[in-house]
Amino acid sequence: MSSIAYVTDEKMLEYHRLCRNKDILFWRLSSRKKFTDFRKGDLLFFFARPAHSRRKGLIGYAHFDSVKRLSLRQMWNQYGTATGYDSQLLLSEAISKAAKGKIPPQMSCLCLTDVVFFVSPIYPEEAGIEIPKNLESYCYLDRNHPRITVDILNIAEQRGIDLWSAAENTEPEAVFARDEIRHKFAVMHKEIGKYSSSEKERNTCSRLAKKRMEEDGWEMVRGSRTDCLKVNDDEVLIALPYAVQANDRDLRIRELFGRMTMYRLLSETYQVGRKVQFELLGDHIPAYITEMVEQLNHE
């Protein structure tokens, strides 16, 4: 996962906020600066100039879903006012102005879901980051460390999120809380570090993790190819692959339980606020190992 700050038209954002749009579409005239590390579920922060301010700040975010190549007509027919405009004519005028009179036959469109607006803007320096004042498209926020996204979300939590702008059938507080937890575990994973395993063990772990990802609600902890995460209303589930060889069995078992203990301790440090439970993934896990995991879960 990655988070980016995306230069956004403040009037269009205000339209989305007033319409309480949950899912929205951003169009891009040029795709010369392509996303290189941005996947479904990653956060796109709106970088715009809020009302009565000369400075741009982060005023909310949405979750990246996909990229589509669409014409102006396709955009309006498929998404309508989710484009940020009342009519196809207004959408056309906005694109024509940005394109200096010539509307491209197709544009690269970002499909975004689960929009969350902040009560007040978060300026870059408040989160300890630098965003160029002349930024024209977007920039990565946390390519070097996921802690930056956590810091932004922590500030937003302290100031509050805009509940009025949410659609009646959505729960922005639940969406926000889940995002905060997901990114906190990304920070934990980076602090814990990678497994010291053989190539064969890593391949087995990756296979087991990918299989778990096929189940509803599960995702990979950011930055990991092995540790799986599922955020429920009252708990967080962490699934770790069990892949050991005869020559390093004891070492791997100690490492697994050390990893679970670190997740448990760090979740308290980062104030996750939900109970953390563990399970192991594998075909032939010894009964005594499973019992030890259960003991850890009931502590």
MOFEN-V702320 format. One record per helix or strand of 3 or more residues. SS is the DSSP state (A for helix, B for strand). FROM is the first residue (numbers start at 1). TO is the last residue. If there is no record, write none. Layout:
BEGIN
SS_FROM_TO, SS_FROM_TO
END
This chain:
BEGIN
B_3_7, A_10_19, B_24_28, B_43_49, B_56_70, A_72_83, A_88_98, B_107_122, A_124_127, B_138_140, A_147_159, A_172_192, A_199_213, B_228_231, B_235_241, A_246_269, B_275_281, A_287_297
END
